Amino acid sequence: MSRKRRTEMNENNSSEHSAGPLGVTRTIVTCKRCRIKKTKCDQKFPKCGRCARFGAECIGVDPATGRNIPRSYIVYLEERVKVLETQLRSAGIEPTTINQEPSGLNENDQPLTSSNDKQPQCNSTNEEVPKLQIPTSTAGTAVNGSIKETTGISFGSLMRTAVSLQSDTKETAHSIAMNPCASGSKRRDSEVDPTLLPTKEDAERFLEIYFAQSNSQLPILHREQFVIRYFEPVYGSLSPNVNLASKYTSINQKVVDSRIPPTQTWYSEYKKQLQTKLKETSGEISPEEVAETIQPPQRVRKALYFLNIVFAIASSVHLLQYKSETSAKFKTSALFHIDHVYGSSDRLESLQGLLLLTIYSLMRPATPGVWYVLGSALRLSSELGLHNENYLKNDEFDVFTMDMRRRLFWCVYSLDRQICFYLGRPFGIPESSISTELFSELDDALIVQESSVEEYSKSASGLSSYKSVSLAIIQVRKLQAEIQEILYYKAELPRKFPTLQEWKDDVHTRLENWKKIVPKTQRRMNCDFKVVFFTLNYHHTMLALYGFSMLNSKFAVNDYFQIFKSSRGIIECYKELLDSRTINYTWAGVHNLFMGGVSFLYALYHSSEVCSKTSLEEIQQISQDCAHILNSLRASCDAALPCLKIFEILTAAAIRLRFTKHIMKMQQGTSVLDELKIWEGAPRISNTFYDRLNSGLIPQFQSSQFEWFTDEIDLNRFFQHLYEASSSSLSSNFASQNLEPKTENCATPIDCLNKKDSSPVAFLSFPGTPEDVLALDSETFYTECQDQADSGAMYKMISQVPSEFIWEQFFATPP
């Protein structure tokens, strides 16, 4: 029973105690890796046997703080103390023993400091912090000027500081993800008991959701074939007026006319056995536990897998409307019968089962993770040769099977491209290996076995079809794959494009044409599919084309406007989905929102043209919407919390600095630019800026001005951390370019380069010729260097921050 398995698992994962040589009991923490793998840890020091065998880091989770700690951290600290004491003695200093009271402490154990020592003062909670007073002439209107030009602080520096300050939050969220019991309600789906078979009415309602919202995007199931094979043996005939993506057409009744009497269906027999067993137990055992003892006949095993996994997907489509355990219980019920699907003689049927499990794993954290399930689907697809039709004989498959092969391959393709495009992973099947034609757009009612039609893909009809949705999705996946290969993997440009910009213009045109031709009405789609997903894919693809990438290191004015427009569009799309409670892929939502929110702030921060056409109210509203949506996804995706915290800090800092120039002009008649200094070729904020900051000359935001923040933002701490980290981080970027510190004799870039390098300009990737680079004055040269490093760092951070949590929670869970 599952309860017994959970008890054994908890016993294996619980902390044990061992007595030391003096009889002192010391807690031995189970290592994190063994806990994730759900394997017994031998708890050896300094590494357990499994971690030592695989060369992995052996760490645990501190139950008090939730931080990752070495399992042998007490031993480590003891050894470290010994080393430090030895160093002190070698310097002639006797270490203080535990019985000695440290000098320099008063009776209240507070450090005594000299009156001459200046310590940074933080504002007391009782002190009134000056509010930001926006001039009447600028409130509600646009603000001109690039903030980087005003302050000299790059957005990459803000981003690095925000990520650094959230390390504690990151570790806490990470520990919760790896220890489901700590979060109270979160449990791995492998720990969830199966559920009862739903009534026929509920089953039909789930089917309507699945075929309209999921199968329309990925047509894994042929509607009529699904009804005949899986629905009728369990429930009998479909009820009248059931809409399975057939809103403006009819289901082929000649095919689905069931001849199974209602009293002979498995659901009828299931109810009888359940009621009988419940009477025998006198209500002492729950119906779910009783249902586990019911053994269905072999003839309905496959049907029960497909029905339950479809129910799990349907309840996950509207995950904000159902409890997470609802879909997890359906998935657990389906896995009881998965061996009958894997072992099916019909390998296309096995692939259908794998793809359905992949879709569920994309929506919910599951075991095994989606990367493993999708990998199995890719290998099976390649084994069946679905990607290559060049070697098929003309009469090798009938037209029905041929269309099923094509639709299943393009489902595998679409899933592979979607995941790899989001997470920057290499594609499972390269584009050059694909020769499979697209499947037919005909409605499933017209695609039947034993047909006289020679080729369904070349047939047409005037009827509506839900496959117009999936064909449109495949087209945008192709564009996304092309963008990723060229901009992110640095593949060669197609020969017809002399320059990268011409290729980008062509992709932009194709994307705009795609947006125009996608289905926009329910009549054409034959279902109530949410067309906002088309808009979301459009903005996401456009942001990938113009936003941060390996080749997009310097942005033009048009690029900033595209980034601003697309990032704002992404946030607006998710706001619409949240209002209708139809967000399905939570990890994709967190990834998109974080990328969109940060890119939105980046465009405002760096472009004076974008700033001049954006009001403060608009910035606050869009930022508030982004934060609100991220906050709503915290319960279903662990990456939402750290992404939310980082975005809130960035928003507060960017808006603060955005109005700095206007505030300084009002109060001092100067700008922060006057307070900058150059050190080793890298801009650094002077102490004067922080003196003004702490003294209140630069007004601060009160938390009431950001009521939608989940926590108060300590901007003083943020800017102090930024100041302390700016020197080392920026100078290291210049060191990586083989640049020497700036001196008074540096008149041109070549004077500031390392003379030992025979080709110093090769380290840089400026547009134009080397002569153009060498002709730059020193200040411009270093500004360009900083922009290059800033863009590269942004690309890494904006993709890695959410991906780390997403990968471990949704993708990397082994079978």
Helices and strands as residue ranges (DSSP letters): H 2-13, E 16-19, E 25-28, H 32-37, H 49-54, E 59-61, E 68-70, H 73-90, H 147-151, H 155-165, H 167-178, G 180-183, G 189-191, H 200-213, H 223-226, I 227-231, H 232-235, H 253-256, G 262-264, H 266-281, H 287-292, G 298-300, H 301-317, H 324-335, H 338-342, H 347-363, H 370-383, H 399-423, G 431-433, G 444-446, G 456-458, H 467-483, I 484-488, H 500-517, H 522-525, H 532-546, H 557-579, H 586-606, H 608-612, H 616-632, H 640-658, H 660-667, G 672-675, E 676-679, E 682-685, H 687-695, G 703-706, H 715-736, G 749-752, G 760-763, H 770-774, H 778-806, I 807-811
